[in-house]
Amino acid sequence: MKIYNMTENASPLGQFNCGELCNSICCTVENGEKNNVIAEMVLYLLPGEEEMLDNESDWFEIFYETTDEIEYPDSWKGNVYYIKCTNPPHCNRRLRPIQCRSFPLSPHLDKDDNLHLIYDEDDMTYQCPIISEKRDLDEDFLKKTYKMWKRLTEDKLIFDLVKMDSEKREKRKIDYKIVFSQ
């Protein structure tokens, strides 16, 4: 709960609801299409995050796949939980997943394992106006999101995931912009 509390009131554009720019596309993308394929928005949960949602279920579906079925770090064993919102963009914002709290940013570790926040543009099925219009992000949001990921990457499983994703970006030569680091 401490991690969730860290970003409770943080928002990419401060007091402005960024969902008003795009009609909450990051929540409702499952209603859209890309290349004539229905895009369905599901988010994986970080290890242990599913426990935060144990007694909630009126705004999402939760399911899992095993680490044998999908590519996750070797240190990840067993089940990986996913969430799919059933009434987007209406959710219990107090319990929204880490990925929602940090969007449009993702954690990235450089070759020396220094943490940076970058725009989350990899494999997106929609265009986020914050990214495409290069909007300035709220300083409080940047600091809280960085602090949250700094703490999260102290966990070996989460560190391994962020490192794996970072190495994939480097290997595929994905152009990314560092938005915040300390």
Secondary structure, DSSP 8 states (H G I E B T S, - for coil): -HHHHHTTT--TTTTS-THHHHTSHHHHGGGSEETTEE----EE--TTGGGGGTT--SSEEEEEEETTTS---TT--SEEEEEEESSTT---GGG--HHHHHTTEEEEE-TT--EEEEE--TT-SS--HHHHTT----HHHHHHHHHHHHHHTTSHHHHHHHHHHHHHHHHTT----EEEE-
